[in-house]
Amino acid sequence: MILDLLTFDPGHPCDSPAAFADEVVRVVRQSWDSGADLVLLPEFTWMGLEALMPQQPGDPSHYHTLSRLFWHTLVPSLRQRLDVPGKAAVLGTAPFADPDTHRIFNRAPILCQGQLSHQDKLHLTPWESVFSPGGILYLWEFQGFRIAVVICLDIEIPEISARLRGDGVDLILCPSATESILGVERVDRCASARAIELGCHVAVCHLTGKAQSELIDENIGRLALYSPSQAVFRHAPRWTETEVFTQGQHQLRVTLEKRPLEIMRRMHMETNPSHLGKDLAGHFTIHQVES
C-alpha cells in the first residue's frame, strides 16, 4: 500500500468555501493520480474555512455554523468527487456539532472507496474548550491493513495504546496540529513509542502555516513514519522524518507491506513488547504503586 502524508496550510488563499474544498480535493486527487492508495491530511485542516465565514470566532454559534458549512454543505460534494475504487483518505479534522446532544467534537472524516466514516478526538488540549471528547476508537480495514486514526494529543496517551493491545492494529494514522517545536516533538516521539509497543506502523502529519483563527493561528510541523524495531525490519528504514516546516504544503510518500508485520508477529524468540497482550502488560498486572 502506498501512503501519502501531506502537510496543509489552512491560510491557503481562497475566495470561497467551495474554492477551499477544491484545493483539498486537488491535493488528494494529485496524490491518488500519482500512485497513492491512502492519503492523510492534518488535524484542523478545515478550520481554514473560518476566514471565509461571516461570523467571527467570538460568536457563540461560530462552531455550529462551521460544522453545518462543512458536514452539510461541503461533505456531499466531497464524497461524490472522492468516490474512487481502491482509494482512501483521512481528510484532516473539522468541528462536528451533534444535533442531538448539542456537543461539538473534533472529528476526522474518513473516505474509503466512497464510504464515509469518522473518528473523534478522545483527549483535548486546553485550547479546545469548546469541544467535547469522543468516546470510541474505531478500527477499520483497507487493503488488508487494520487501521486506527489517533488524533494529535491522543497519540501522547499511553492508555490508548494499552487498549489497542492484542487488537491487531497494523497502521495508526495521526493527524496533528501544533504551534511549537515542543508540540511537534511530543507528538512524534510518542508516535515512535506507539510503533514499538504495538508493533505497527505509525504515520504523522502536521498542519503548517498561519490562519485567521484563534485556534490555529500559527502552526509548524513535519511528516513522519515510524515502524517497529524488530529483526524483520532490520534492513528497512524504521523511522523517516522530514524537516520541520513552518508553511506551505509538503508530501512524504511511503510504501507499506503487511507481510513483515505478519512475520514479526510469528517471531517469539526476540524481545518484542507488542507480544505482551492485554493480560500480560503491566497495565493489568501491576496492582498498586508504592512510594
N, C-alpha and C positions, 0 to 999 in steps of 0.2 A: 504494500500500500504506500502510495506517495502522499505525504502530508506537507502542506504549505502553511507555515506560520507567518502571519502578517502583522506588522505594526499598523496603526491607523492614526491619522491626525484629525481630531474632531473639529479643528479650526479650518479644515479644507474649505476654500471659498465656494459657496453655493448660493443661489438666489431663491431657492425654494426647498421645502421638504422633499419634493419629488426628485429634485436635482441631487440632493444629498443621498437619497436612496439609489439613484442612478450610479453614483460614484462607488457605493458599496457593491452593487451588482457588477460594476465594471471590474473591480479588483478581484472579486470572487470568480467571475467568468474567465478573466485573464489567466488565473491560476489553473482552473479546470481545463481551459483550452490548451494550455502548455503542458498538460500531463498530470496535474494533481488530482487525487481522488477525494481528498478531505482538506478543508480549509478552516483555519482557526483565526478569528478576529478578537481584538482585546475587549476587556471589560469596559463598559460605558461608551462603546463606540457611538451609540445612538444619542448620547447626551449632546452631541454636536448639533442636534435639532433645536436646542434651546435658543440659539441665536436667530432662528428663523420663526420663532413664535412671538405673538403679540404680547403675551403675558410675561412678566418678569419673575425671576426665581423667588422673590419675596411674597408673591401671591400664594395664598394657601391652596388654591386649586391648580397650581402650576404643574405639579407632577401628574395629577389626574388628566389634565389636558394633554401633556406629553404622552401619557400612556395611551389615550384614545388615538392620538395622531399616529403613533407607531403601530399599535396592535390592531386597530380597526381600519385605519386608512391605508397604511403602507404595507402591512404584512400580506394581505390578499394578493397584491401585485407581486411582492417578493416571492411568494410561494409559486405563483404561475411562472415567473421568469427564471426561477432557480429550480424548477422541476426537471431534473436531468437524471436519467437512469445511471446507476453506478457512481453517483457523486453525492457528497455530503458537505455541509458547512455549519460551523457554530458561529453565528453572526454577532459575536460580542455579547453585550447585555443592554437592556433597556428597562426603565421603570414599568411595572405592570400593576395597575390598580385593580384589585379584586372587587368586582361589583357586589358580591355577597357580604364580604367582611369589611370592605372599605379600607383594607390594609394595602400597602404598597410594597412590592417585592422587587429586588434587583434580579431580573430574570434573563437568562440566556435562551434565545430562540435557537432551536436545533432543527435544521432541514436535512433530512436524509432521504434521498431519492423521492422527493416531493412530499414526504410526510413531515408534519410539524410536531415537534415535542419541545420540552423545555427543561431547564434546571434553575432553581432559585438559589441564591447565595444563602448560606446557612449561618454565617457569623459576620457581623457588621462592624465597620470601623466607627470611631466616634463621630465622623463627619456624615455618616449615613443615618442620622437620627430620624429622618422621615420614613425610612424603610423598616419593614418587619422581617425577621429571619425566616427562611424556609424551614421545612421540617423533614424533607425526604431527599435522599441522594439516589438518583436513578442510574441504573446500568443499562446500556443499550448496545446493540450489535451492528457492526458494519465491516464488511469484507473479512469476516472471520475473527475480528478483534472485539473483545469485550471492553467497552469504553465508559468512563465516568468523566463528567465535567465538574471540576472543583474550582470555584471562583476565588481568585486572589487570596484574601485572608484565610479562606478555608484550607488552603494548602499548608498554612502555618499551624494548623490544629492537629496534633498527632492522634487525638481521639478519633478523628475521621478515618485516618489510616488504620487504626485498630479495628474499627467497624468493618473495614473492607477486607480484612484478613480472611483468607480462605474463600473469597468470592470470585477468584479467578480473573480479576481485572488485568487487562493487558496494556491499556493505554489510559493515562489521565491527561485531560486537556485542561490547562489552567489559563483562562483569560484574565488579565490583570490590569490595574491602573494604579500607578504610584507617582508621587510628586518629587521623590528624592532618591538618591543612590542607596540610602539605607533601606527604603522600601523595596527597591529592586533586589538588594542583597537578601533581605528576609524571605521574599517570595522564592527566589531562585535557589538559595541554599536549602530551604525546606523542601522544594521540589526535588532536589537531588537526594535528600534523605528519604523521601517517599519512594523513589525509584529503587533504593537499596532495600528498604524494609518490606516493600510489597512485591519486589521482583517484577517490575513493569517499566514501561517507558512513561516518562512524564514530559509533556511539551508545554512551554510557557510563551505567551506573547503579551507584550505591554503596550499600553496607549502611549503616544508621543505627541508633543506639540502643545499649543495653547488654545484655549477655547473661552468663549463668553459664557462662563458657568462658574458658580460658586463652588461646585463640587469637583470639577476637573479643570480648574483654570490653568494649571501647569502640570505637565506630565513628561516623565522620562522613562526609558526602559530599553529592553533588548529582547531578542528572541533566543530561545534555548531549548535543547532536548537533552534529557538525562536518561541513561539506561542502566541496568543492573551491572554491578562489578563482579561478575561471575565468570567462570572459566570459558563458557561458550562465547562470551563477548570479548575475550582477551585481545583479539586482533581487529576489533572494530572500535570506532570512537564511542566512548562511554559517556562523554559529555561534550556538547557542542554549544558554545555561546558566542553570539555576535558581540560587537562593541556596543556600548550604551549610546542610544540615540536620544537627542533632545527634540527632534522634529522630523517631519516627513514620514513617508510610507516606505517600509522595507520588507524584505522577504527572506525567509530561511526555508529551504526545501530539504526534507529528509525522506529516506526510504526505510520503511519498517517491514520486518518479516516476522511472521508468527512462529516459524519453526524453531529459532533459537530459544524463544521463551518455553516452548514445549520440551526441548532437550534439557534446559536448565531445571525445569520442574521435576524431571526424572532423575536428576543427579543428586543423590543424598550423601555422597562421600566428600562434600565440601561445605565449609561454613556458609550458610545462607539463611539470614533471618526471615526470609519470606516463607521458609518451610515451617516456621512456628505458627500454627493456626491460632484461631481464637482461644482454644482450650489451653494451649501451651505458652502463649505470650504472657509477658509479665503483667499486663493489664488485668489478667484474670487469675494469675497465680499468686500475686503479692496481696496478702490480706490486710496489711497495715503498714504504715510508715512510722518509724520511731525516731526520736531525736534526743 
